[in-house]
Amino acid sequence: MFLAAHPDRCVALTYDEMTRDPLAALRRVYARTGRALDGAAEAAMRAHLADNAQHKHGKPDYSLEKFGLSADAIDKRFAEYEQFY
């Protein structure tokens, strides 16, 4: 698995981390590349977040079944990933 073989090349962020505090998540990505999030980039991100709230155009209506999937199939496919974390 790539993540296990190259932990220094990956930033593992959960959806919850990204939605709870997107700027903190972005700072982690920047830090991984050896960069700091400068004022201009942070201001642009804040403006983007202000203009693009989650579900701005309505909450999506989808399910695993609509895509021909099942929870068991997803669990099996991502078992290695879940064990890593």
Backbone atoms as SQL, in Angstrom:
CREATE TABLE atoms (id INTEGER PRIMARY KEY, chain TEXT, resi INTEGER, resn TEXT, atom TEXT, x REAL, y REAL, z REAL);
INSERT INTO atoms VALUES
  (1, 'A', 1, 'MET', 'N', 0.847, -1.177, 0.000),
  (2, 'A', 1, 'MET', 'CA', 0.000, 0.000, 0.000),
  (3, 'A', 1, 'MET', 'C', 0.893, 1.241, 0.000),
  (4, 'A', 2, 'PHE', 'N', 0.541, 2.215, -0.814),
  (5, 'A', 2, 'PHE', 'CA', 1.355, 3.419, -0.961),
  (6, 'A', 2, 'PHE', 'C', 1.517, 4.157, 0.359),
  (7, 'A', 3, 'LEU', 'N', 0.438, 4.314, 1.111),
  (8, 'A', 3, 'LEU', 'CA', 0.511, 5.047, 2.372),
  (9, 'A', 3, 'LEU', 'C', 1.494, 4.423, 3.347),
  (10, 'A', 4, 'ALA', 'N', 1.485, 3.107, 3.437),
  (11, 'A', 4, 'ALA', 'CA', 2.393, 2.420, 4.354),
  (12, 'A', 4, 'ALA', 'C', 3.844, 2.527, 3.876),
  (13, 'A', 5, 'ALA', 'N', 4.040, 2.465, 2.568),
  (14, 'A', 5, 'ALA', 'CA', 5.388, 2.499, 2.007),
  (15, 'A', 5, 'ALA', 'C', 5.987, 3.909, 1.983),
  (16, 'A', 6, 'HIS', 'N', 5.145, 4.924, 1.939),
  (17, 'A', 6, 'HIS', 'CA', 5.626, 6.305, 1.798),
  (18, 'A', 6, 'HIS', 'C', 4.892, 7.261, 2.748),
  (19, 'A', 7, 'PRO', 'N', 4.961, 7.029, 4.053),
  (20, 'A', 7, 'PRO', 'CA', 4.208, 7.897, 4.972),
  (21, 'A', 7, 'PRO', 'C', 4.656, 9.358, 4.913),
  (22, 'A', 8, 'ASP', 'N', 5.879, 9.595, 4.490),
  (23, 'A', 8, 'ASP', 'CA', 6.389, 10.957, 4.397),
  (24, 'A', 8, 'ASP', 'C', 5.866, 11.706, 3.169),
  (25, 'A', 9, 'ARG', 'N', 5.212, 11.001, 2.263),
  (26, 'A', 9, 'ARG', 'CA', 4.714, 11.627, 1.031),
  (27, 'A', 9, 'ARG', 'C', 3.206, 11.823, 1.037),
  (28, 'A', 10, 'CYS', 'N', 2.566, 11.499, 2.131),
  (29, 'A', 10, 'CYS', 'CA', 1.110, 11.569, 2.193),
  (30, 'A', 10, 'CYS', 'C', 0.654, 12.457, 3.344),
  (31, 'A', 11, 'VAL', 'N', -0.472, 13.063, 3.151),
  (32, 'A', 11, 'VAL', 'CA', -1.156, 13.775, 4.223),
  (33, 'A', 11, 'VAL', 'C', -2.523, 13.110, 4.329),
  (34, 'A', 12, 'ALA', 'N', -2.754, 12.434, 5.407),
  (35, 'A', 12, 'ALA', 'CA', -4.026, 11.743, 5.595),
  (36, 'A', 12, 'ALA', 'C', -4.984, 12.676, 6.322),
  (37, 'A', 13, 'LEU', 'N', -6.032, 13.068, 5.639),
  (38, 'A', 13, 'LEU', 'CA', -7.054, 13.943, 6.204),
  (39, 'A', 13, 'LEU', 'C', -8.401, 13.265, 6.069),
  (40, 'A', 14, 'THR', 'N', -9.163, 13.277, 7.127),
  (41, 'A', 14, 'THR', 'CA', -10.514, 12.741, 7.033),
  (42, 'A', 14, 'THR', 'C', -11.455, 13.832, 6.524),
  (43, 'A', 15, 'TYR', 'N', -12.581, 13.398, 6.024),
  (44, 'A', 15, 'TYR', 'CA', -13.602, 14.348, 5.578),
  (45, 'A', 15, 'TYR', 'C', -14.007, 15.247, 6.738),
  (46, 'A', 16, 'ASP', 'N', -14.164, 14.657, 7.917),
  (47, 'A', 16, 'ASP', 'CA', -14.548, 15.447, 9.093),
  (48, 'A', 16, 'ASP', 'C', -13.510, 16.515, 9.417),
  (49, 'A', 17, 'GLU', 'N', -12.222, 16.166, 9.322),
  (50, 'A', 17, 'GLU', 'CA', -11.162, 17.152, 9.580),
  (51, 'A', 17, 'GLU', 'C', -11.240, 18.305, 8.577),
  (52, 'A', 18, 'MET', 'N', -11.469, 17.959, 7.320),
  (53, 'A', 18, 'MET', 'CA', -11.507, 18.992, 6.280),
  (54, 'A', 18, 'MET', 'C', -12.726, 19.893, 6.406),
  (55, 'A', 19, 'THR', 'N', -13.853, 19.340, 6.805),
  (56, 'A', 19, 'THR', 'CA', -15.054, 20.169, 6.919),
  (57, 'A', 19, 'THR', 'C', -15.119, 20.912, 8.250),
  (58, 'A', 20, 'ARG', 'N', -14.551, 20.318, 9.308),
  (59, 'A', 20, 'ARG', 'CA', -14.578, 20.962, 10.621),
  (60, 'A', 20, 'ARG', 'C', -13.663, 22.189, 10.651),
  (61, 'A', 21, 'ASP', 'N', -12.465, 22.078, 10.074),
  (62, 'A', 21, 'ASP', 'CA', -11.507, 23.187, 10.086),
  (63, 'A', 21, 'ASP', 'C', -10.657, 23.130, 8.812),
  (64, 'A', 22, 'PRO', 'N', -11.227, 23.611, 7.705),
  (65, 'A', 22, 'PRO', 'CA', -10.525, 23.516, 6.426),
  (66, 'A', 22, 'PRO', 'C', -9.169, 24.225, 6.408),
  (67, 'A', 23, 'LEU', 'N', -9.058, 25.331, 7.118),
  (68, 'A', 23, 'LEU', 'CA', -7.776, 26.040, 7.125),
  (69, 'A', 23, 'LEU', 'C', -6.703, 25.235, 7.852),
  (70, 'A', 24, 'ALA', 'N', -7.053, 24.574, 8.926),
  (71, 'A', 24, 'ALA', 'CA', -6.086, 23.718, 9.619),
  (72, 'A', 24, 'ALA', 'C', -5.648, 22.577, 8.708),
  (73, 'A', 25, 'ALA', 'N', -6.600, 22.000, 7.983),
  (74, 'A', 25, 'ALA', 'CA', -6.267, 20.923, 7.045),
  (75, 'A', 25, 'ALA', 'C', -5.333, 21.438, 5.960),
  (76, 'A', 26, 'LEU', 'N', -5.613, 22.618, 5.445),
  (77, 'A', 26, 'LEU', 'CA', -4.770, 23.201, 4.403),
  (78, 'A', 26, 'LEU', 'C', -3.374, 23.509, 4.944),
  (79, 'A', 27, 'ARG', 'N', -3.295, 23.966, 6.187),
  (80, 'A', 27, 'ARG', 'CA', -1.982, 24.214, 6.800),
  (81, 'A', 27, 'ARG', 'C', -1.166, 22.921, 6.884),
  (82, 'A', 28, 'ARG', 'N', -1.831, 21.801, 7.177),
  (83, 'A', 28, 'ARG', 'CA', -1.129, 20.511, 7.223),
  (84, 'A', 28, 'ARG', 'C', -0.569, 20.146, 5.858),
  (85, 'A', 29, 'VAL', 'N', -1.343, 20.391, 4.819),
  (86, 'A', 29, 'VAL', 'CA', -0.875, 20.103, 3.456),
  (87, 'A', 29, 'VAL', 'C', 0.315, 20.996, 3.124),
  (88, 'A', 30, 'TYR', 'N', 0.194, 22.270, 3.407),
  (89, 'A', 30, 'TYR', 'CA', 1.304, 23.194, 3.155),
  (90, 'A', 30, 'TYR', 'C', 2.543, 22.772, 3.944),
  (91, 'A', 31, 'ALA', 'N', 2.376, 22.428, 5.223),
  (92, 'A', 31, 'ALA', 'CA', 3.507, 22.032, 6.062),
  (93, 'A', 31, 'ALA', 'C', 4.205, 20.803, 5.486),
  (94, 'A', 32, 'ARG', 'N', 3.434, 19.858, 4.949),
  (95, 'A', 32, 'ARG', 'CA', 4.024, 18.645, 4.381),
  (96, 'A', 32, 'ARG', 'C', 4.945, 18.988, 3.219),
  (97, 'A', 33, 'THR', 'N', 4.642, 20.072, 2.501),
  (98, 'A', 33, 'THR', 'CA', 5.479, 20.474, 1.371),
  (99, 'A', 33, 'THR', 'C', 6.556, 21.461, 1.786),
  (100, 'A', 34, 'GLY', 'N', 6.654, 21.721, 3.098),
  (101, 'A', 34, 'GLY', 'CA', 7.683, 22.620, 3.594),
  (102, 'A', 34, 'GLY', 'C', 7.357, 24.083, 3.408),
  (103, 'A', 35, 'ARG', 'N', 6.090, 24.382, 3.235),
  (104, 'A', 35, 'ARG', 'CA', 5.667, 25.766, 3.014),
  (105, 'A', 35, 'ARG', 'C', 4.736, 26.216, 4.126),
  (106, 'A', 36, 'ALA', 'N', 4.630, 27.507, 4.293),
  (107, 'A', 36, 'ALA', 'CA', 3.677, 28.073, 5.247),
  (108, 'A', 36, 'ALA', 'C', 2.534, 28.704, 4.458),
  (109, 'A', 37, 'LEU', 'N', 1.362, 28.655, 5.020),
  (110, 'A', 37, 'LEU', 'CA', 0.204, 29.282, 4.385),
  (111, 'A', 37, 'LEU', 'C', 0.314, 30.789, 4.613),
  (112, 'A', 38, 'ASP', 'N', 0.599, 31.540, 3.556),
  (113, 'A', 38, 'ASP', 'CA', 0.792, 32.979, 3.731),
  (114, 'A', 38, 'ASP', 'C', -0.549, 33.706, 3.817),
  (115, 'A', 39, 'GLY', 'N', -0.485, 34.951, 4.177),
  (116, 'A', 39, 'GLY', 'CA', -1.693, 35.747, 4.388),
  (117, 'A', 39, 'GLY', 'C', -2.593, 35.827, 3.168),
  (118, 'A', 40, 'ALA', 'N', -2.000, 35.998, 2.001),
  (119, 'A', 40, 'ALA', 'CA', -2.800, 36.110, 0.773),
  (120, 'A', 40, 'ALA', 'C', -3.530, 34.808, 0.479),
  (121, 'A', 41, 'ALA', 'N', -2.829, 33.683, 0.623),
  (122, 'A', 41, 'ALA', 'CA', -3.457, 32.380, 0.370),
  (123, 'A', 41, 'ALA', 'C', -4.554, 32.110, 1.397),
  (124, 'A', 42, 'GLU', 'N', -4.300, 32.448, 2.652),
  (125, 'A', 42, 'GLU', 'CA', -5.313, 32.231, 3.685),
  (126, 'A', 42, 'GLU', 'C', -6.530, 33.117, 3.441),
  (127, 'A', 43, 'ALA', 'N', -6.321, 34.360, 3.041),
  (128, 'A', 43, 'ALA', 'CA', -7.439, 35.263, 2.744),
  (129, 'A', 43, 'ALA', 'C', -8.263, 34.727, 1.575),
  (130, 'A', 44, 'ALA', 'N', -7.584, 34.204, 0.561),
  (131, 'A', 44, 'ALA', 'CA', -8.295, 33.636, -0.593),
  (132, 'A', 44, 'ALA', 'C', -9.114, 32.418, -0.174),
  (133, 'A', 45, 'MET', 'N', -8.538, 31.591, 0.697),
  (134, 'A', 45, 'MET', 'CA', -9.262, 30.412, 1.182),
  (135, 'A', 45, 'MET', 'C', -10.468, 30.818, 2.011),
  (136, 'A', 46, 'ARG', 'N', -10.302, 31.799, 2.876),
  (137, 'A', 46, 'ARG', 'CA', -11.432, 32.280, 3.689),
  (138, 'A', 46, 'ARG', 'C', -12.548, 32.824, 2.798),
  (139, 'A', 47, 'ALA', 'N', -12.176, 33.567, 1.764),
  (140, 'A', 47, 'ALA', 'CA', -13.177, 34.113, 0.835),
  (141, 'A', 47, 'ALA', 'C', -13.900, 32.977, 0.106),
  (142, 'A', 48, 'HIS', 'N', -13.148, 31.987, -0.322),
  (143, 'A', 48, 'HIS', 'CA', -13.759, 30.843, -1.004),
  (144, 'A', 48, 'HIS', 'C', -14.739, 30.120, -0.078),
  (145, 'A', 49, 'LEU', 'N', -14.318, 29.888, 1.157),
  (146, 'A', 49, 'LEU', 'CA', -15.192, 29.206, 2.117),
  (147, 'A', 49, 'LEU', 'C', -16.452, 30.019, 2.399),
  (148, 'A', 50, 'ALA', 'N', -16.320, 31.335, 2.497),
  (149, 'A', 50, 'ALA', 'CA', -17.472, 32.194, 2.762),
  (150, 'A', 50, 'ALA', 'C', -18.476, 32.154, 1.609),
  (151, 'A', 51, 'ASP', 'N', -17.963, 32.046, 0.396),
  (152, 'A', 51, 'ASP', 'CA', -18.833, 32.041, -0.789),
  (153, 'A', 51, 'ASP', 'C', -19.338, 30.650, -1.169),
  (154, 'A', 52, 'ASN', 'N', -18.792, 29.608, -0.570),
  (155, 'A', 52, 'ASN', 'CA', -19.115, 28.248, -0.990),
  (156, 'A', 52, 'ASN', 'C', -19.369, 27.328, 0.195),
  (157, 'A', 53, 'ALA', 'N', -20.364, 27.649, 0.969),
  (158, 'A', 53, 'ALA', 'CA', -20.715, 26.819, 2.122),
  (159, 'A', 53, 'ALA', 'C', -21.132, 25.424, 1.657),
  (160, 'A', 54, 'GLN', 'N', -20.896, 24.437, 2.525),
  (161, 'A', 54, 'GLN', 'CA', -21.313, 23.071, 2.202),
  (162, 'A', 54, 'GLN', 'C', -22.816, 23.055, 1.941),
  (163, 'A', 55, 'HIS', 'N', -23.221, 22.342, 0.925),
  (164, 'A', 55, 'HIS', 'CA', -24.625, 22.207, 0.509),
  (165, 'A', 55, 'HIS', 'C', -25.213, 23.541, 0.033),
  (166, 'A', 56, 'LYS', 'N', -24.373, 24.399, -0.476),
  (167, 'A', 56, 'LYS', 'CA', -24.812, 25.706, -0.988),
  (168, 'A', 56, 'LYS', 'C', -25.960, 25.552, -1.982),
  (169, 'A', 57, 'HIS', 'N', -25.910, 24.504, -2.774),
  (170, 'A', 57, 'HIS', 'CA', -26.936, 24.284, -3.793),
  (171, 'A', 57, 'HIS', 'C', -27.892, 23.167, -3.405),
  (172, 'A', 58, 'GLY', 'N', -27.969, 22.866, -2.111),
  (173, 'A', 58, 'GLY', 'CA', -28.844, 21.803, -1.628),
  (174, 'A', 58, 'GLY', 'C', -28.060, 20.556, -1.288),
  (175, 'A', 59, 'LYS', 'N', -28.592, 19.797, -0.358),
  (176, 'A', 59, 'LYS', 'CA', -27.929, 18.571, 0.071),
  (177, 'A', 59, 'LYS', 'C', -28.132, 17.487, -0.986),
  (178, 'A', 60, 'PRO', 'N', -27.056, 16.795, -1.373),
  (179, 'A', 60, 'PRO', 'CA', -27.194, 15.749, -2.392),
  (180, 'A', 60, 'PRO', 'C', -28.019, 14.566, -1.876),
  (181, 'A', 61, 'ASP', 'N', -28.677, 13.926, -2.801),
  (182, 'A', 61, 'ASP', 'CA', -29.491, 12.757, -2.465),
  (183, 'A', 61, 'ASP', 'C', -28.898, 11.546, -3.183),
  (184, 'A', 62, 'TYR', 'N', -28.092, 10.776, -2.471),
  (185, 'A', 62, 'TYR', 'CA', -27.511, 9.585, -3.066),
  (186, 'A', 62, 'TYR', 'C', -27.322, 8.521, -1.999),
  (187, 'A', 63, 'SER', 'N', -27.130, 7.319, -2.478),
  (188, 'A', 63, 'SER', 'CA', -26.923, 6.191, -1.578),
  (189, 'A', 63, 'SER', 'C', -25.989, 5.203, -2.272),
  (190, 'A', 64, 'LEU', 'N', -25.438, 4.279, -1.500),
  (191, 'A', 64, 'LEU', 'CA', -24.596, 3.250, -2.100),
  (192, 'A', 64, 'LEU', 'C', -25.364, 2.472, -3.158),
  (193, 'A', 65, 'GLU', 'N', -26.611, 2.162, -2.844),
  (194, 'A', 65, 'GLU', 'CA', -27.436, 1.365, -3.749),
  (195, 'A', 65, 'GLU', 'C', -27.619, 2.038, -5.110),
  (196, 'A', 66, 'LYS', 'N', -27.707, 3.350, -5.123),
  (197, 'A', 66, 'LYS', 'CA', -27.877, 4.066, -6.386),
  (198, 'A', 66, 'LYS', 'C', -26.671, 3.878, -7.308),
  (199, 'A', 67, 'PHE', 'N', -25.538, 3.504, -6.730),
  (200, 'A', 67, 'PHE', 'CA', -24.325, 3.275, -7.514),
  (201, 'A', 67, 'PHE', 'C', -23.982, 1.801, -7.622),
  (202, 'A', 68, 'GLY', 'N', -24.929, 0.942, -7.242),
  (203, 'A', 68, 'GLY', 'CA', -24.715, -0.490, -7.345),
  (204, 'A', 68, 'GLY', 'C', -23.706, -1.024, -6.332),
  (205, 'A', 69, 'LEU', 'N', -23.592, -0.362, -5.185),
  (206, 'A', 69, 'LEU', 'CA', -22.629, -0.751, -4.156),
  (207, 'A', 69, 'LEU', 'C', -23.340, -1.210, -2.894),
  (208, 'A', 70, 'SER', 'N', -22.584, -1.832, -2.019),
  (209, 'A', 70, 'SER', 'CA', -23.102, -2.220, -0.709),
  (210, 'A', 70, 'SER', 'C', -22.060, -1.881, 0.339),
  (211, 'A', 71, 'ALA', 'N', -22.483, -1.758, 1.587),
  (212, 'A', 71, 'ALA', 'CA', -21.552, -1.465, 2.677),
  (213, 'A', 71, 'ALA', 'C', -20.499, -2.564, 2.791),
  (214, 'A', 72, 'ASP', 'N', -20.912, -3.824, 2.603),
  (215, 'A', 72, 'ASP', 'CA', -19.955, -4.933, 2.668),
  (216, 'A', 72, 'ASP', 'C', -18.876, -4.810, 1.591),
  (217, 'A', 73, 'ALA', 'N', -19.264, -4.438, 0.380),
  (218, 'A', 73, 'ALA', 'CA', -18.299, -4.287, -0.709),
  (219, 'A', 73, 'ALA', 'C', -17.316, -3.158, -0.409),
  (220, 'A', 74, 'ILE', 'N', -17.816, -2.071, 0.136),
  (221, 'A', 74, 'ILE', 'CA', -16.955, -0.942, 0.487),
  (222, 'A', 74, 'ILE', 'C', -15.989, -1.350, 1.606),
  (223, 'A', 75, 'ASP', 'N', -16.513, -2.008, 2.628),
  (224, 'A', 75, 'ASP', 'CA', -15.669, -2.456, 3.742),
  (225, 'A', 75, 'ASP', 'C', -14.551, -3.369, 3.256),
  (226, 'A', 76, 'LYS', 'N', -14.887, -4.277, 2.360),
  (227, 'A', 76, 'LYS', 'CA', -13.886, -5.210, 1.834),
  (228, 'A', 76, 'LYS', 'C', -12.821, -4.465, 1.031),
  (229, 'A', 77, 'ARG', 'N', -13.251, -3.562, 0.189),
  (230, 'A', 77, 'ARG', 'CA', -12.323, -2.821, -0.683),
  (231, 'A', 77, 'ARG', 'C', -11.367, -1.939, 0.120),
  (232, 'A', 78, 'PHE', 'N', -11.852, -1.363, 1.221),
  (233, 'A', 78, 'PHE', 'CA', -11.046, -0.425, 1.992),
  (234, 'A', 78, 'PHE', 'C', -10.481, -1.024, 3.279),
  (235, 'A', 79, 'ALA', 'N', -10.509, -2.333, 3.416),
  (236, 'A', 79, 'ALA', 'CA', -10.038, -2.998, 4.644),
  (237, 'A', 79, 'ALA', 'C', -8.572, -2.659, 4.931),
  (238, 'A', 80, 'GLU', 'N', -7.727, -2.718, 3.922),
  (239, 'A', 80, 'GLU', 'CA', -6.310, -2.427, 4.118),
  (240, 'A', 80, 'GLU', 'C', -6.101, -0.989, 4.567),
  (241, 'A', 81, 'TYR', 'N', -6.815, -0.079, 3.960),
  (242, 'A', 81, 'TYR', 'CA', -6.729, 1.322, 4.320),
  (243, 'A', 81, 'TYR', 'C', -7.180, 1.535, 5.767),
  (244, 'A', 82, 'GLU', 'N', -8.299, 0.943, 6.134),
  (245, 'A', 82, 'GLU', 'CA', -8.820, 1.095, 7.484),
  (246, 'A', 82, 'GLU', 'C', -7.889, 0.502, 8.529),
  (247, 'A', 83, 'GLN', 'N', -7.212, -0.583, 8.189),
  (248, 'A', 83, 'GLN', 'CA', -6.247, -1.179, 9.127),
  (249, 'A', 83, 'GLN', 'C', -5.057, -0.257, 9.326),
  (250, 'A', 84, 'PHE', 'N', -4.670, 0.444, 8.277),
  (251, 'A', 84, 'PHE', 'CA', -3.549, 1.366, 8.356),
  (252, 'A', 84, 'PHE', 'C', -3.847, 2.500, 9.330),
  (253, 'A', 85, 'TYR', 'N', -5.090, 2.922, 9.365),
  (254, 'A', 85, 'TYR', 'CA', -5.495, 4.026, 10.237),
  (255, 'A', 85, 'TYR', 'C', -6.283, 3.507, 11.400);
